Amino acid sequence: MSATEPEIKSAVLDVLKANNAITLASTGGLYSPWVLGAFFAADAHDLALYLMLESSGKTLTNLKQNSDVALLVSQNDPTKDFVQAQGTATLLPATEEAAVMMRLKEKMPWFQLYTPSVPVRIDVKIWFISSFSRNWFPAKVLNTGSASKA
């Protein structure tokens, strides 16, 4: 069964709305490759992801060397829809911290930081969505190109 781009985008958005955490893979620094779990919020228009990363963390160190990332949003259950993606992370200036925190708290009112953190935007180049219920194996693909960075 074929799917239209709007159907695929809608399914991606559904997964992003239904989940609070991503698994983010980065490379570039001493601990490379590195995988991190983080909370995120998504922009429904351009599918950009926003998160806060620990200022002294391995992921941030990697991103300063190489902004390319891969990510997974799932419930760790292959029978539930999940997305994988490739994108580019942009370390946002400190002036954007309040706006990113607002996005995160709108999605997760309980969200708070425990360590100094940096706001980050991920512009996804390509999404892959797998859906057991839709029989989307192999995954359906949504190209979002290289969205402009903030």
N, CA, C and O atoms as CSV, one atom per row, in Angstrom:
chain,resi,resn,atom,element,x,y,z
A,1,MET,N,N,0.838,-1.183,0.000
A,1,MET,CA,C,0.000,0.000,0.000
A,1,MET,C,C,0.878,1.241,0.000
A,1,MET,O,O,1.750,1.390,0.857
A,2,SER,N,N,0.651,2.131,-0.959
A,2,SER,CA,C,1.441,3.356,-1.014
A,2,SER,C,C,0.849,4.398,-0.074
A,2,SER,O,O,-0.332,4.348,0.270
A,3,ALA,N,N,1.682,5.332,0.330
A,3,ALA,CA,C,1.252,6.397,1.231
A,3,ALA,C,C,1.661,7.728,0.634
A,3,ALA,O,O,2.711,7.838,0.001
A,4,THR,N,N,0.838,8.728,0.834
A,4,THR,CA,C,1.146,10.059,0.340
A,4,THR,C,C,2.058,10.782,1.319
A,4,THR,O,O,2.147,10.410,2.490
A,5,GLU,N,N,2.729,11.812,0.835
A,5,GLU,CA,C,3.602,12.608,1.704
A,5,GLU,C,C,2.829,13.185,2.896
A,5,GLU,O,O,3.335,13.123,4.017
A,6,PRO,N,N,1.616,13.749,2.703
A,6,PRO,CA,C,0.870,14.238,3.872
A,6,PRO,C,C,0.541,13.133,4.881
A,6,PRO,O,O,0.556,13.378,6.088
A,7,GLU,N,N,0.246,11.924,4.403
A,7,GLU,CA,C,-0.027,10.805,5.321
A,7,GLU,C,C,1.221,10.432,6.117
A,7,GLU,O,O,1.152,10.165,7.317
A,8,ILE,N,N,2.347,10.420,5.436
A,8,ILE,CA,C,3.606,10.084,6.107
A,8,ILE,C,C,3.959,11.162,7.127
A,8,ILE,O,O,4.337,10.846,8.255
A,9,LYS,N,N,3.840,12.439,6.739
A,9,LYS,CA,C,4.148,13.528,7.670
A,9,LYS,C,C,3.221,13.473,8.886
A,9,LYS,O,O,3.669,13.670,10.015
A,10,SER,N,N,1.956,13.210,8.663
A,10,SER,CA,C,1.000,13.109,9.760
A,10,SER,C,C,1.379,11.973,10.715
A,10,SER,O,O,1.286,12.123,11.933
A,11,ALA,N,N,1.800,10.850,10.161
A,11,ALA,CA,C,2.207,9.715,10.986
A,11,ALA,C,C,3.469,10.042,11.789
A,11,ALA,O,O,3.580,9.666,12.956
A,12,VAL,N,N,4.415,10.742,11.161
A,12,VAL,CA,C,5.620,11.177,11.875
A,12,VAL,C,C,5.226,12.085,13.033
A,12,VAL,O,O,5.698,11.907,14.156
A,13,LEU,N,N,4.363,13.056,12.761
A,13,LEU,CA,C,3.910,13.966,13.828
A,13,LEU,C,C,3.216,13.220,14.957
A,13,LEU,O,O,3.395,13.558,16.127
A,14,ASP,N,N,2.428,12.213,14.620
A,14,ASP,CA,C,1.760,11.415,15.652
A,14,ASP,C,C,2.778,10.750,16.577
A,14,ASP,O,O,2.603,10.739,17.795
A,15,VAL,N,N,3.828,10.204,16.001
A,15,VAL,CA,C,4.871,9.572,16.821
A,15,VAL,C,C,5.561,10.618,17.690
A,15,VAL,O,O,5.812,10.374,18.871
A,16,LEU,N,N,5.868,11.779,17.118
A,16,LEU,CA,C,6.547,12.824,17.887
A,16,LEU,C,C,5.671,13.339,19.028
A,16,LEU,O,O,6.176,13.648,20.107
A,17,LYS,N,N,4.367,13.432,18.796
A,17,LYS,CA,C,3.452,13.881,19.850
A,17,LYS,C,C,3.293,12.836,20.943
A,17,LYS,O,O,3.138,13.184,22.114
A,18,ALA,N,N,3.331,11.568,20.579
A,18,ALA,CA,C,3.071,10.480,21.528
A,18,ALA,C,C,4.288,10.120,22.387
A,18,ALA,O,O,4.170,9.327,23.321
A,19,ASN,N,N,5.428,10.684,22.085
A,19,ASN,CA,C,6.662,10.354,22.804
A,19,ASN,C,C,7.345,11.616,23.304
A,19,ASN,O,O,7.255,12.672,22.679
A,20,ASN,N,N,8.024,11.499,24.430
A,20,ASN,CA,C,8.740,12.636,25.014
A,20,ASN,C,C,10.247,12.544,24.844
A,20,ASN,O,O,10.944,13.555,24.940
A,21,ALA,N,N,10.757,11.346,24.593
A,21,ALA,CA,C,12.203,11.151,24.585
A,21,ALA,C,C,12.699,10.639,23.235
A,21,ALA,O,O,12.005,9.921,22.514
A,22,ILE,N,N,13.919,11.037,22.932
A,22,ILE,CA,C,14.603,10.533,21.740
A,22,ILE,C,C,15.900,9.868,22.170
A,22,ILE,O,O,16.425,10.126,23.253
A,23,THR,N,N,16.399,9.017,21.304
A,23,THR,CA,C,17.749,8.495,21.416
A,23,THR,C,C,18.533,9.186,20.315
A,23,THR,O,O,18.178,9.099,19.140
A,24,LEU,N,N,19.603,9.874,20.702
A,24,LEU,CA,C,20.366,10.702,19.780
A,24,LEU,C,C,21.782,10.160,19.661
A,24,LEU,O,O,22.458,9.951,20.669
A,25,ALA,N,N,22.231,9.933,18.435
A,25,ALA,CA,C,23.591,9.451,18.186
A,25,ALA,C,C,24.427,10.563,17.574
A,25,ALA,O,O,23.982,11.264,16.665
A,26,SER,N,N,25.654,10.717,18.087
A,26,SER,CA,C,26.558,11.747,17.585
A,26,SER,C,C,27.972,11.179,17.481
A,26,SER,O,O,28.299,10.154,18.079
A,27,THR,N,N,28.792,11.872,16.708
A,27,THR,CA,C,30.202,11.490,16.562
A,27,THR,C,C,31.047,12.751,16.546
A,27,THR,O,O,30.527,13.854,16.375
A,28,GLY,N,N,32.344,12.586,16.723
A,28,GLY,CA,C,33.238,13.719,16.562
A,28,GLY,C,C,34.238,13.902,17.674
A,28,GLY,O,O,35.388,14.252,17.408
A,29,GLY,N,N,33.846,13.679,18.904
A,29,GLY,CA,C,34.736,13.917,20.029
A,29,GLY,C,C,35.428,12.656,20.507
A,29,GLY,O,O,35.440,11.635,19.819
A,30,LEU,N,N,35.998,12.742,21.683
A,30,LEU,CA,C,36.729,11.624,22.276
A,30,LEU,C,C,35.841,10.395,22.434
A,30,LEU,O,O,36.277,9.277,22.159
A,31,TYR,N,N,34.606,10.591,22.872
A,31,TYR,CA,C,33.655,9.481,23.029
A,31,TYR,C,C,32.766,9.438,21.795
A,31,TYR,O,O,31.657,9.971,21.772
A,32,SER,N,N,33.296,8.786,20.781
A,32,SER,CA,C,32.631,8.816,19.493
A,32,SER,C,C,32.695,7.430,18.853
A,32,SER,O,O,33.777,6.850,18.761
A,33,PRO,N,N,31.565,6.891,18.413
A,33,PRO,CA,C,30.228,7.474,18.477
A,33,PRO,C,C,29.671,7.425,19.900
A,33,PRO,O,O,30.164,6.690,20.756
A,34,TRP,N,N,28.627,8.232,20.128
A,34,TRP,CA,C,27.997,8.317,21.438
A,34,TRP,C,C,26.485,8.331,21.262
A,34,TRP,O,O,25.978,8.916,20.305
A,35,VAL,N,N,25.758,7.689,22.183
A,35,VAL,CA,C,24.300,7.667,22.152
A,35,VAL,C,C,23.789,8.265,23.453
A,35,VAL,O,O,24.312,7.981,24.531
A,36,LEU,N,N,22.766,9.093,23.340
A,36,LEU,CA,C,22.208,9.801,24.492
A,36,LEU,C,C,20.694,9.751,24.433
A,36,LEU,O,O,20.112,9.822,23.351
A,37,GLY,N,N,20.064,9.632,25.564
A,37,GLY,CA,C,18.621,9.805,25.655
A,37,GLY,C,C,18.331,11.223,26.108
A,37,GLY,O,O,18.994,11.728,27.013
A,38,ALA,N,N,17.352,11.874,25.494
A,38,ALA,CA,C,17.019,13.256,25.848
A,38,ALA,C,C,15.529,13.495,25.628
A,38,ALA,O,O,14.890,12.821,24.821
A,39,PHE,N,N,14.993,14.456,26.352
A,39,PHE,CA,C,13.619,14.892,26.129
A,39,PHE,C,C,13.616,15.909,24.996
A,39,PHE,O,O,14.594,16.630,24.800
A,40,PHE,N,N,12.501,15.968,24.242
A,40,PHE,CA,C,12.446,16.859,23.095
A,40,PHE,C,C,11.040,17.427,22.916
A,40,PHE,O,O,10.063,16.918,23.464
A,41,ALA,N,N,10.978,18.478,22.144
A,41,ALA,CA,C,9.716,19.030,21.649
A,41,ALA,C,C,9.896,19.210,20.144
A,41,ALA,O,O,11.005,19.460,19.671
A,42,ALA,N,N,8.803,19.081,19.398
A,42,ALA,CA,C,8.868,19.168,17.937
A,42,ALA,C,C,8.043,20.341,17.432
A,42,ALA,O,O,7.024,20.703,18.019
A,43,ASP,N,N,8.500,20.924,16.339
A,43,ASP,CA,C,7.750,21.957,15.635
A,43,ASP,C,C,6.894,21.255,14.588
A,43,ASP,O,O,7.423,20.587,13.699
A,44,ALA,N,N,5.579,21.402,14.689
A,44,ALA,CA,C,4.665,20.684,13.787
A,44,ALA,C,C,4.781,21.162,12.343
A,44,ALA,O,O,4.416,20.429,11.424
A,45,HIS,N,N,5.278,22.366,12.130
A,45,HIS,CA,C,5.367,22.902,10.766
A,45,HIS,C,C,6.548,22.293,10.003
A,45,HIS,O,O,6.368,21.698,8.941
A,46,ASP,N,N,7.754,22.447,10.553
A,46,ASP,CA,C,8.942,22.002,9.820
A,46,ASP,C,C,9.582,20.742,10.402
A,46,ASP,O,O,10.621,20.291,9.918
A,47,LEU,N,N,8.960,20.170,11.447
A,47,LEU,CA,C,9.431,18.947,12.095
A,47,LEU,C,C,10.808,19.092,12.731
A,47,LEU,O,O,11.499,18.095,12.942
A,48,ALA,N,N,11.214,20.321,13.038
A,48,ALA,CA,C,12.464,20.520,13.771
A,48,ALA,C,C,12.251,20.060,15.213
A,48,ALA,O,O,11.152,20.165,15.758
A,49,LEU,N,N,13.307,19.557,15.809
A,49,LEU,CA,C,13.262,19.104,17.191
A,49,LEU,C,C,14.078,20.058,18.062
A,49,LEU,O,O,15.114,20.571,17.639
A,50,TYR,N,N,13.596,20.287,19.277
A,50,TYR,CA,C,14.270,21.167,20.229
A,50,TYR,C,C,14.544,20.401,21.505
A,50,TYR,O,O,13.686,19.666,21.994
A,51,LEU,N,N,15.748,20.574,22.048
A,51,LEU,CA,C,16.114,19.913,23.279
A,51,LEU,C,C,17.180,20.718,24.003
A,51,LEU,O,O,17.755,21.655,23.451
A,52,MET,N,N,17.429,20.344,25.223
A,52,MET,CA,C,18.492,20.943,26.020
A,52,MET,C,C,19.518,19.843,26.277
A,52,MET,O,O,19.171,18.732,26.678
A,53,LEU,N,N,20.799,20.175,26.038
A,53,LEU,CA,C,21.868,19.215,26.260
A,53,LEU,C,C,22.812,19.731,27.331
A,53,LEU,O,O,23.100,20.926,27.406
A,54,GLU,N,N,23.286,18.813,28.154
A,54,GLU,CA,C,24.199,19.158,29.240
A,54,GLU,C,C,25.444,19.858,28.681
A,54,GLU,O,O,26.078,19.373,27.745
A,55,SER,N,N,25.774,21.000,29.273
A,55,SER,CA,C,26.899,21.825,28.803
A,55,SER,C,C,28.229,21.089,28.778
A,55,SER,O,O,29.064,21.337,27.908
A,56,SER,N,N,28.429,20.189,29.725
A,56,SER,CA,C,29.707,19.475,29.791
A,56,SER,C,C,29.585,18.031,29.304
A,56,SER,O,O,30.464,17.213,29.574
A,57,GLY,N,N,28.506,17.711,28.591
A,57,GLY,CA,C,28.265,16.340,28.160
A,57,GLY,C,C,29.031,15.914,26.921
A,57,GLY,O,O,29.525,16.739,26.153
A,58,LYS,N,N,29.114,14.612,26.751
A,58,LYS,CA,C,29.817,14.024,25.605
A,58,LYS,C,C,29.120,14.350,24.283
A,58,LYS,O,O,29.785,14.560,23.268
A,59,THR,N,N,27.794,14.392,24.289
A,59,THR,CA,C,27.071,14.701,23.052
A,59,THR,C,C,27.385,16.116,22.590
A,59,THR,O,O,27.657,16.337,21.410
A,60,LEU,N,N,27.349,17.070,23.504
A,60,LEU,CA,C,27.648,18.452,23.132
A,60,LEU,C,C,29.079,18.571,22.612
A,60,LEU,O,O,29.331,19.287,21.643
A,61,THR,N,N,30.008,17.876,23.248
A,61,THR,CA,C,31.393,17.873,22.773
A,61,THR,C,C,31.462,17.340,21.345
A,61,THR,O,O,32.157,17.905,20.500
A,62,ASN,N,N,30.738,16.246,21.076
A,62,ASN,CA,C,30.715,15.700,19.718
A,62,ASN,C,C,30.130,16.702,18.732
A,62,ASN,O,O,30.680,16.906,17.650
A,63,LEU,N,N,29.004,17.333,19.108
A,63,LEU,CA,C,28.322,18.251,18.189
A,63,LEU,C,C,29.184,19.461,17.833
A,63,LEU,O,O,29.030,20.033,16.754
A,64,LYS,N,N,30.070,19.847,18.711
A,64,LYS,CA,C,30.978,20.963,18.410
A,64,LYS,C,C,31.972,20.575,17.328
A,64,LYS,O,O,32.519,21.442,16.646
A,65,GLN,N,N,32.213,19.267,17.164
A,65,GLN,CA,C,33.119,18.756,16.131
A,65,GLN,C,C,32.374,18.372,14.860
A,65,GLN,O,O,32.874,18.561,13.751
A,66,ASN,N,N,31.154,17.823,15.038
A,66,ASN,CA,C,30.398,17.286,13.910
A,66,ASN,C,C,28.907,17.441,14.224
A,66,ASN,O,O,28.403,16.816,15.157
A,67,SER,N,N,28.214,18.256,13.465
A,67,SER,CA,C,26.809,18.552,13.755
A,67,SER,C,C,25.833,17.504,13.205
A,67,SER,O,O,24.630,17.598,13.447
A,68,ASP,N,N,26.336,16.511,12.473
A,68,ASP,CA,C,25.459,15.460,11.936
A,68,ASP,C,C,25.031,14.507,13.055
A,68,ASP,O,O,25.847,14.082,13.873
A,69,VAL,N,N,23.730,14.179,13.075
A,69,VAL,CA,C,23.192,13.276,14.088
A,69,VAL,C,C,22.248,12.268,13.445
A,69,VAL,O,O,21.760,12.459,12.331
A,70,ALA,N,N,22.009,11.198,14.180
A,70,ALA,CA,C,20.958,10.235,13.852
A,70,ALA,C,C,20.107,10.122,15.109
A,70,ALA,O,O,20.596,10.323,16.221
A,71,LEU,N,N,18.817,9.794,14.924
A,71,LEU,CA,C,17.951,9.710,16.093
A,71,LEU,C,C,16.883,8.648,15.917
A,71,LEU,O,O,16.586,8.200,14.809
A,72,LEU,N,N,16.324,8.266,17.042
A,72,LEU,CA,C,15.253,7.288,17.106
A,72,LEU,C,C,14.222,7.775,18.118
A,72,LEU,O,O,14.571,8.191,19.223
A,73,VAL,N,N,12.947,7.720,17.727
A,73,VAL,CA,C,11.853,7.986,18.651
A,73,VAL,C,C,10.974,6.750,18.615
A,73,VAL,O,O,10.375,6.425,17.590
A,74,SER,N,N,10.907,6.061,19.755
A,74,SER,CA,C,10.139,4.827,19.798
A,74,SER,C,C,9.727,4.505,21.226
A,74,SER,O,O,10.196,5.117,22.187
A,75,GLN,N,N,8.836,3.527,21.335
A,75,GLN,CA,C,8.439,3.014,22.641
A,75,GLN,C,C,9.132,1.674,22.907
A,75,GLN,O,O,8.710,0.907,23.773
A,76,ASN,N,N,10.192,1.406,22.157
A,76,ASN,CA,C,10.936,0.141,22.267
A,76,ASN,C,C,10.037,-1.066,22.063
A,76,ASN,O,O,10.215,-2.109,22.693
A,77,ASP,N,N,9.070,-0.903,21.172
A,77,ASP,CA,C,8.134,-1.977,20.840
A,77,ASP,C,C,7.923,-1.920,19.331
A,77,ASP,O,O,7.281,-0.992,18.839
A,78,PRO,N,N,8.451,-2.896,18.581
A,78,PRO,CA,C,8.359,-2.827,17.124
A,78,PRO,C,C,6.938,-2.898,16.577
A,78,PRO,O,O,6.729,-2.654,15.388
A,79,THR,N,N,5.961,-3.227,17.412
A,79,THR,CA,C,4.579,-3.223,16.939
A,79,THR,C,C,3.946,-1.839,17.044
A,79,THR,O,O,2.838,-1.625,16.553
A,80,LYS,N,N,4.647,-0.895,17.684
A,80,LYS,CA,C,4.188,0.496,17.786
A,80,LYS,C,C,4.956,1.326,16.758
A,80,LYS,O,O,6.135,1.077,16.503
A,81,ASP,N,N,4.281,2.309,16.172
A,81,ASP,CA,C,4.944,3.170,15.195
A,81,ASP,C,C,6.203,3.787,15.808
A,81,ASP,O,O,6.213,4.170,16.978
A,82,PHE,N,N,7.265,3.878,15.000
A,82,PHE,CA,C,8.490,4.534,15.454
A,82,PHE,C,C,9.152,5.236,14.280
A,82,PHE,O,O,8.936,4.881,13.121
A,83,VAL,N,N,9.968,6.246,14.604
A,83,VAL,CA,C,10.681,6.985,13.570
A,83,VAL,C,C,12.182,6.937,13.836
A,83,VAL,O,O,12.649,6.878,14.973
A,84,GLN,N,N,12.901,6.967,12.732
A,84,GLN,CA,C,14.345,7.123,12.739
A,84,GLN,C,C,14.623,8.287,11.802
A,84,GLN,O,O,13.838,8.558,10.894
A,85,ALA,N,N,15.746,8.980,12.021
A,85,ALA,CA,C,16.017,10.149,11.185
A,85,ALA,C,C,17.497,10.485,11.184
A,85,ALA,O,O,18.262,10.069,12.054
A,86,GLN,N,N,17.870,11.259,10.165
A,86,GLN,CA,C,19.195,11.861,10.075
A,86,GLN,C,C,18.995,13.355,9.997
A,86,GLN,O,O,18.074,13.835,9.336
A,87,GLY,N,N,19.864,14.093,10.676
A,87,GLY,CA,C,19.724,15.535,10.650
A,87,GLY,C,C,20.989,16.248,11.068
A,87,GLY,O,O,22.059,15.655,11.209
A,88,THR,N,N,20.824,17.546,11.261
A,88,THR,CA,C,21.912,18.418,11.657
A,88,THR,C,C,21.509,19.163,12.920
A,88,THR,O,O,20.428,19.746,12.994
A,89,ALA,N,N,22.382,19.135,13.898
A,89,ALA,CA,C,22.124,19.828,15.162
A,89,ALA,C,C,22.780,21.199,15.139
A,89,ALA,O,O,23.923,21.352,14.707
A,90,THR,N,N,22.042,22.183,15.610
A,90,THR,CA,C,22.559,23.536,15.753
A,90,THR,C,C,22.536,23.905,17.223
A,90,THR,O,O,21.495,23.838,17.877
A,91,LEU,N,N,23.697,24.298,17.740
A,91,LEU,CA,C,23.766,24.780,19.116
A,91,LEU,C,C,23.249,26.209,19.095
A,91,LEU,O,O,23.836,27.079,18.452
A,92,LEU,N,N,22.161,26.446,19.794
A,92,LEU,CA,C,21.533,27.759,19.786
A,92,LEU,C,C,22.179,28.668,20.825
A,92,LEU,O,O,22.736,28.184,21.810
A,93,PRO,N,N,22.110,29.989,20.614
A,93,PRO,CA,C,22.681,30.903,21.605
A,93,PRO,C,C,21.877,30.869,22.907
A,93,PRO,O,O,20.711,30.474,22.924
A,94,ALA,N,N,22.515,31.285,23.978
A,94,ALA,CA,C,21.871,31.302,25.298
A,94,ALA,C,C,20.580,32.113,25.283
A,94,ALA,O,O,19.686,31.861,26.090
A,95,THR,N,N,20.471,33.075,24.381
A,95,THR,CA,C,19.256,33.892,24.295
A,95,THR,C,C,18.042,33.067,23.865
A,95,THR,O,O,16.908,33.517,24.030
A,96,GLU,N,N,18.259,31.869,23.318
A,96,GLU,CA,C,17.171,30.991,22.885
A,96,GLU,C,C,16.743,29.989,23.964
A,96,GLU,O,O,15.782,29.244,23.771
A,97,GLU,N,N,17.456,29.968,25.100
A,97,GLU,CA,C,17.161,28.982,26.136
A,97,GLU,C,C,15.718,29.085,26.629
A,97,GLU,O,O,15.049,28.062,26.777
A,98,ALA,N,N,15.230,30.286,26.883
A,98,ALA,CA,C,13.863,30.451,27.397
A,98,ALA,C,C,12.832,29.936,26.390
A,98,ALA,O,O,11.850,29.305,26.781
A,99,ALA,N,N,13.044,30.197,25.114
A,99,ALA,CA,C,12.098,29.749,24.089
A,99,ALA,C,C,12.087,28.224,23.985
A,99,ALA,O,O,11.024,27.620,23.844
A,100,VAL,N,N,13.263,27.599,24.054
A,100,VAL,CA,C,13.336,26.138,23.986
A,100,VAL,C,C,12.707,25.538,25.242
A,100,VAL,O,O,11.972,24.554,25.157
A,101,MET,N,N,12.991,26.120,26.398
A,101,MET,CA,C,12.388,25.621,27.645
A,101,MET,C,C,10.865,25.743,27.587
A,101,MET,O,O,10.157,24.860,28.070
A,102,MET,N,N,10.359,26.825,27.003
A,102,MET,CA,C,8.914,26.996,26.887
A,102,MET,C,C,8.310,25.873,26.030
A,102,MET,O,O,7.268,25.318,26.379
A,103,ARG,N,N,8.960,25.543,24.917
A,103,ARG,CA,C,8.487,24.442,24.064
A,103,ARG,C,C,8.459,23.121,24.847
A,103,ARG,O,O,7.489,22.366,24.784
A,104,LEU,N,N,9.527,22.868,25.572
A,104,LEU,CA,C,9.621,21.622,26.331
A,104,LEU,C,C,8.561,21.557,27.432
A,104,LEU,O,O,7.946,20.512,27.642
A,105,LYS,N,N,8.348,22.665,28.128
A,105,LYS,CA,C,7.364,22.686,29.221
A,105,LYS,C,C,5.927,22.655,28.694
A,105,LYS,O,O,5.033,22.162,29.382
A,106,GLU,N,N,5.697,23.167,27.503
A,106,GLU,CA,C,4.359,23.056,26.909
A,106,GLU,C,C,4.021,21.582,26.669
A,106,GLU,O,O,2.883,21.155,26.863
A,107,LYS,N,N,5.012,20.829,26.251
A,107,LYS,CA,C,4.800,19.403,25.982
A,107,LYS,C,C,4.823,18.577,27.269
A,107,LYS,O,O,4.041,17.641,27.441
A,108,MET,N,N,5.730,18.943,28.160
A,108,MET,CA,C,5.951,18.177,29.396
A,108,MET,C,C,6.023,19.163,30.559
A,108,MET,O,O,7.117,19.600,30.915
A,109,PRO,N,N,4.898,19.522,31.156
A,109,PRO,CA,C,4.898,20.540,32.220
A,109,PRO,C,C,5.839,20.230,33.384
A,109,PRO,O,O,6.273,21.149,34.078
A,110,TRP,N,N,6.155,18.986,33.606
A,110,TRP,CA,C,7.028,18.569,34.694
A,110,TRP,C,C,8.516,18.721,34.368
A,110,TRP,O,O,9.355,18.544,35.251
A,111,PHE,N,N,8.859,19.047,33.112
A,111,PHE,CA,C,10.256,19.084,32.680
A,111,PHE,C,C,11.041,20.144,33.449
A,111,PHE,O,O,10.573,21.265,33.649
A,112,GLN,N,N,12.249,19.759,33.874
A,112,GLN,CA,C,13.162,20.719,34.480
A,112,GLN,C,C,14.595,20.267,34.244
A,112,GLN,O,O,14.854,19.106,33.930
A,113,LEU,N,N,15.511,21.199,34.399
A,113,LEU,CA,C,16.927,20.912,34.211
A,113,LEU,C,C,17.594,20.712,35.567
A,113,LEU,O,O,17.199,21.323,36.560
A,114,TYR,N,N,18.602,19.854,35.596
A,114,TYR,CA,C,19.348,19.607,36.819
A,114,TYR,C,C,20.819,19.980,36.679
A,114,TYR,O,O,21.544,20.032,37.673
A,115,THR,N,N,21.261,20.237,35.462
A,115,THR,CA,C,22.645,20.632,35.202
A,115,THR,C,C,22.633,21.781,34.201
A,115,THR,O,O,21.659,21.950,33.467
A,116,PRO,N,N,23.700,22.571,34.163
A,116,PRO,CA,C,23.778,23.622,33.133
A,116,PRO,C,C,23.632,22.986,31.751
A,116,PRO,O,O,24.254,21.966,31.455
A,117,SER,N,N,22.803,23.603,30.915
A,117,SER,CA,C,22.478,23.016,29.613
A,117,SER,C,C,22.451,24.068,28.517
A,117,SER,O,O,22.367,25.270,28.770
A,118,VAL,N,N,22.526,23.566,27.288
A,118,VAL,CA,C,22.563,24.409,26.093
A,118,VAL,C,C,21.357,24.062,25.222
A,118,VAL,O,O,21.053,22.884,25.034
A,119,PRO,N,N,20.660,25.084,24.682
A,119,PRO,CA,C,19.551,24.795,23.766
A,119,PRO,C,C,20.062,24.326,22.407
A,119,PRO,O,O,21.053,24.838,21.885
A,120,VAL,N,N,19.361,23.339,21.846
A,120,VAL,CA,C,19.770,22.738,20.570
A,120,VAL,C,C,18.536,22.573,19.684
A,120,VAL,O,O,17.447,22.248,20.157
A,121,ARG,N,N,18.733,22.803,18.399
A,121,ARG,CA,C,17.699,22.547,17.388
A,121,ARG,C,C,18.252,21.501,16.436
A,121,ARG,O,O,19.397,21.590,15.992
A,122,ILE,N,N,17.421,20.505,16.127
A,122,ILE,CA,C,17.804,19.498,15.135
A,122,ILE,C,C,16.908,19.669,13.919
A,122,ILE,O,O,15.686,19.548,14.003
A,123,ASP,N,N,17.534,19.951,12.799
A,123,ASP,CA,C,16.828,20.030,11.524
A,123,ASP,C,C,17.008,18.682,10.840
A,123,ASP,O,O,18.118,18.296,10.473
A,124,VAL,N,N,15.901,17.980,10.678
A,124,VAL,CA,C,15.950,16.635,10.112
A,124,VAL,C,C,15.960,16.711,8.589
A,124,VAL,O,O,15.169,17.432,7.981
A,125,LYS,N,N,16.860,15.962,7.997
A,125,LYS,CA,C,16.972,15.903,6.537
A,125,LYS,C,C,16.045,14.831,5.965
A,125,LYS,O,O,15.424,15.013,4.918
A,126,ILE,N,N,15.972,13.713,6.680
A,126,ILE,CA,C,15.176,12.598,6.179
A,126,ILE,C,C,14.627,11.792,7.360
A,126,ILE,O,O,15.350,11.461,8.300
A,127,TRP,N,N,13.335,11.489,7.284
A,127,TRP,CA,C,12.637,10.676,8.286
A,127,TRP,C,C,12.333,9.317,7.703
A,127,TRP,O,O,12.056,9.184,6.511
A,128,PHE,N,N,12.387,8.313,8.548
A,128,PHE,CA,C,11.965,6.961,8.198
A,128,PHE,C,C,10.942,6.550,9.248
A,128,PHE,O,O,11.253,6.525,10.439
A,129,ILE,N,N,9.723,6.226,8.819
A,129,ILE,CA,C,8.708,5.806,9.768
A,129,ILE,C,C,8.289,4.380,9.468
A,129,ILE,O,O,7.947,4.035,8.337
A,130,SER,N,N,8.324,3.566,10.501
A,130,SER,CA,C,7.892,2.176,10.406
A,130,SER,C,C,6.599,2.029,11.186
A,130,SER,O,O,6.460,2.557,12.290
A,131,SER,N,N,5.651,1.302,10.598
A,131,SER,CA,C,4.345,1.142,11.235
A,131,SER,C,C,3.843,-0.275,10.992
A,131,SER,O,O,3.542,-0.656,9.861
A,132,PHE,N,N,3.759,-1.033,12.051
A,132,PHE,CA,C,3.234,-2.391,11.979
A,132,PHE,C,C,1.771,-2.364,11.552
A,132,PHE,O,O,1.354,-3.164,10.715
A,133,SER,N,N,0.991,-1.449,12.122
A,133,SER,CA,C,-0.448,-1.395,11.829
A,133,SER,C,C,-0.739,-0.981,10.385
A,133,SER,O,O,-1.770,-1.358,9.826
A,134,ARG,N,N,0.162,-0.210,9.785
A,134,ARG,CA,C,-0.020,0.232,8.396
A,134,ARG,C,C,0.725,-0.656,7.401
A,134,ARG,O,O,0.629,-0.457,6.190
A,135,ASN,N,N,1.461,-1.632,7.914
A,135,ASN,CA,C,2.301,-2.487,7.094
A,135,ASN,C,C,3.370,-1.674,6.353
A,135,ASN,O,O,3.659,-1.919,5.181
A,136,TRP,N,N,3.944,-0.707,7.061
A,136,TRP,CA,C,5.001,0.132,6.487
A,136,TRP,C,C,6.366,-0.452,6.834
A,136,TRP,O,O,7.139,0.130,7.595
A,137,PHE,N,N,6.633,-1.603,6.262
A,137,PHE,CA,C,7.940,-2.244,6.342
A,137,PHE,C,C,8.299,-2.668,4.940
A,137,PHE,O,O,7.559,-3.481,4.385
A,138,PRO,N,N,9.362,-2.201,4.309
A,138,PRO,CA,C,10.306,-1.280,4.925
A,138,PRO,C,C,9.664,0.071,5.220
A,138,PRO,O,O,8.557,0.370,4.772
A,139,ALA,N,N,10.387,0.866,5.978
A,139,ALA,CA,C,9.883,2.153,6.425
A,139,ALA,C,C,9.516,3.061,5.256
A,139,ALA,O,O,10.128,3.001,4.189
A,140,LYS,N,N,8.511,3.900,5.474
A,140,LYS,CA,C,8.189,4.967,4.535
A,140,LYS,C,C,9.158,6.117,4.787
A,140,LYS,O,O,9.614,6.314,5.913
A,141,VAL,N,N,9.468,6.871,3.744
A,141,VAL,CA,C,10.484,7.915,3.825
A,141,VAL,C,C,9.845,9.276,3.606
A,141,VAL,O,O,9.004,9.453,2.724
A,142,LEU,N,N,10.259,10.231,4.423
A,142,LEU,CA,C,9.837,11.619,4.265
A,142,LEU,C,C,11.086,12.475,4.193
A,142,LEU,O,O,11.803,12.632,5.181
A,143,ASN,N,N,11.343,13.032,3.005
A,143,ASN,CA,C,12.495,13.923,2.828
A,143,ASN,C,C,12.073,15.328,3.220
A,143,ASN,O,O,11.121,15.881,2.670
A,144,THR,N,N,12.784,15.892,4.165
A,144,THR,CA,C,12.511,17.271,4.557
A,144,THR,C,C,13.660,18.182,4.134
A,144,THR,O,O,13.660,19.375,4.436
A,145,GLY,N,N,14.634,17.613,3.436
A,145,GLY,CA,C,15.740,18.407,2.920
A,145,GLY,C,C,16.591,18.936,4.042
A,145,GLY,O,O,16.520,18.464,5.176
A,146,SER,N,N,17.381,19.905,3.718
A,146,SER,CA,C,18.202,20.551,4.744
A,146,SER,C,C,17.497,21.824,5.145
A,146,SER,O,O,17.771,22.900,4.614
A,147,ALA,N,N,16.579,21.686,6.094
A,147,ALA,CA,C,15.796,22.835,6.575
A,147,ALA,C,C,16.739,23.918,7.078
A,147,ALA,O,O,17.831,23.628,7.564
A,148,SER,N,N,16.314,25.147,6.959
A,148,SER,CA,C,17.172,26.256,7.392
A,148,SER,C,C,17.377,26.194,8.894
A,148,SER,O,O,16.476,25.817,9.643
A,149,LYS,N,N,18.561,26.566,9.319
A,149,LYS,CA,C,18.906,26.552,10.729
A,149,LYS,C,C,18.463,27.864,11.377
A,149,LYS,O,O,18.406,28.913,10.736
A,150,ALA,N,N,18.155,27.765,12.654
A,150,ALA,CA,C,17.730,28.958,13.403
A,150,ALA,C,C,18.914,29.828,13.678
A,150,ALA,O,O,18.775,30.883,14.297
